[in-house]
Amino acid sequence: MGETSVKKCLVYRAILEGEKEKVGPLLNEVDGRKCGTIDGFSYSRANRSSGVVWNEASLRDCIKDPKAKIPGANMIFIGIK
């Protein structure tokens, strides 16, 4: 991901160690984490049951078209081409 794309995410997501959750769940140490599994965060059923495990490829797919990657998710994000 480019710096411009990451800056767009920073409004809604924390990505640095020690930061607090914002609108969306933390993206710290996302690599290898199963979608919808951060304790205390309210996920949609679609996220919890998606079976997505985050890695570079799955994250890129989600950033491009989140509704296609996880149909039915609550995330209000149209994507970054």
N, C-alpha and C positions, 0 to 999 in steps of 0.2 A: 504494500500500500504506500502511496505517496504521502508526503507531508501534508498536502492540501486536504486529502481525504481524511487523514487522522484528525486534523483540526476540526473538521465538521463533526466528527464523533465526540470530541472532547466536551461539547456542550451538554451531551446527554450521558456520557460514559466516562468513568475514571479508568485510567490505564496504568498509572504509576503506583508502585508499592506504597502502602500506607494511606492512599486516598480513600475517601468515603464514597459509597454508592451515590449516584445522582438519579436521574430518571430511570435509567436502565441498570442492569446488574453490572458489577465490576468486570472489566476485561483483563484484569491482572491474571497472569498465569492461565490463560484460556486454552492454550495448546494441550490437547489430550483430555479436556474436560467434557463431559457429556452435557448437552444442552438441557437447560431447565433444572439444574441441580444445586444451585447456590442456596444454602439454608437461609430462611428468613425472607427470601424474595418471592413475590407472588407471580408465578408464571402461568401462562395460558395452558390449557390441556394440550393444545397443539405442540407447544414447546416441550412440555414434559414427556410427551409420547413420541416425539419426532425421531428418536434414535440417532440424532446427529451428534457426532463427536467432533469437537472443534479442532481444526488444524488449519494450515495456511490455505489449502484448497477450499475447504468448507466455509471458512470465514470470507474468502474472496467471493464465493458464490452468493453468500448471504448479503454481502455488501452491495453486490450488483443488483440483486432482485430478491429481497427478503421474503416476499409473499410467495414466490416460486419455491424457495428453499424450504420454508416451513409454512405451508398453507394453513390458514386459520389462526396464525399467531396474532397477538394483540399489538405488536410493535407498529407504531405509526412512523414509518420510514419508507420512502419511495425507492431508495437505493442510490448508489453513486456509480455512474457508468465509468 
